Amino acid sequence: MFTVADMMTPHPHTLTSTQTLADAKKLMEDKGIHHVPVTDKDNHLVGLVSQRDILSAQESSVEQVHKSTFISALDIPLEQCMHRSLFSVEPKAGLKEAALYMQKHKIGCLPVLLHNKLVGIITDSDFVAIAINLLEIQEEVEPTETESNETGLY
């Protein structure tokens, strides 16, 4: 059985709760990621920010222009906007179970915790990569329809 530890991204990029949405946006753009775990100094998971959160904040800042002072939504500290009620998974959890859990709850990632410390993250993109690998393996093992007809197999 494959486990989450087999496919997770170990030691994911993180931010602290005092950093801002602008910091999260820059990290996501620089690293090509869509989810950033928020941790404390002891690497305990305290929240999560997604690319969708940043897009929503930018939309709301366009709608809420204050009279004389305008503060960008991206200047908001993560502690004020991060998701705190999080689903997580242990490294030894089954990969299929994690995928089904994400699908059922319609979430894009699962932080991976060991002894309440963040050790990795597994995302919907990881599962797409797994599916591609399985399809490639299947193509190598199974002859194509054309090859089957040429060899007399039907």
ABEGO torsion letter per residue (X at the ends): XBBAAAABBBGBBBBBAABBAAAAAAAAAAAGBABBBBBBAAGBBABBBBAAAAAAAAAAAAABBBAABBBBAAABBAAAABBABBBBBBAABBAAAAAAAAAAAGBABBBBBBGGBBABBBBAAAAAAAAAAAAAAAAAABBBAAAAAAAGBX
